[in-house]
């Protein structure tokens, strides 16, 4: 299966975008911690929890969209 065939489904595309966004967030936090660009401490916990709650709701809404009948 080629990459073009994999992304022809809207559902797979939305899941891929969600995973990409989470990957960028985690890599950004890790990179800023490794390069000492930002202070990583307990103040970052609410932001991270909120972000992953948002992404959880995103994935739930994408899954619910798949349950809707085609028009």
C-alpha positions in Angstrom: 0.0 0.0 0.0 1.5 3.3 -1.1 1.3 6.5 1.0 -1.2 8.0 -1.4 -3.7 5.1 -0.8 -3.2 5.3 2.9 -4.3 8.9 3.1 -7.3 8.7 0.8 -9.5 8.0 3.8 -10.4 11.2 5.6 -10.4 9.4 8.9 -6.8 8.1 8.5 -5.7 11.6 7.5 -7.3 13.2 10.6 -5.7 10.6 12.8 -2.3 11.2 11.2 -2.6 15.0 11.7 -3.5 14.4 15.4 -0.5 12.1 15.9 1.8 14.6 14.1 0.6 17.5 16.3 1.3 15.4 19.5 4.7 14.5 18.1 5.6 18.1 17.5 4.4 19.1 21.0 6.4 16.4 22.7 9.5 17.0 20.6 9.3 20.8 21.3 9.1 20.2 25.0 12.0 17.7 24.9 14.1 19.9 22.7 13.6 23.0 24.9 14.5 20.9 27.9 17.6 19.5 26.4 18.9 22.8 25.0 17.9 24.8 28.2 15.7 27.1 26.1 12.9 27.0 28.7 12.5 26.1 32.3 10.7 22.8 32.5 9.0 22.5 35.9 5.6 21.9 37.6 4.2 24.9 35.8 4.2 23.0 32.5 2.0 20.2 33.9 -1.4 22.0 33.5 -0.5 23.0 30.0 0.5 19.4 29.1 -2.6 17.9 30.7 -4.8 20.4 28.9 -3.2 19.7 25.6 -3.6 16.0 25.9 -7.2 16.4 27.0 -7.8 18.5 23.9 -6.2 15.9 21.7 -8.3 13.2 23.4 -11.5 15.1 22.6 -10.1 15.6 19.0 -9.7 11.8 18.5 -13.1 11.1 20.0 -14.7 13.6 17.7 -12.9 12.1 14.7 -14.1 8.7 15.7 -17.7 9.8 16.1 -17.6 11.4 12.7 -16.8 8.0 11.3 -20.1 6.7 12.8 -22.2 9.3 10.9 -24.0 7.9 7.9 -22.8 9.0 4.5 -25.0 11.5 2.7 
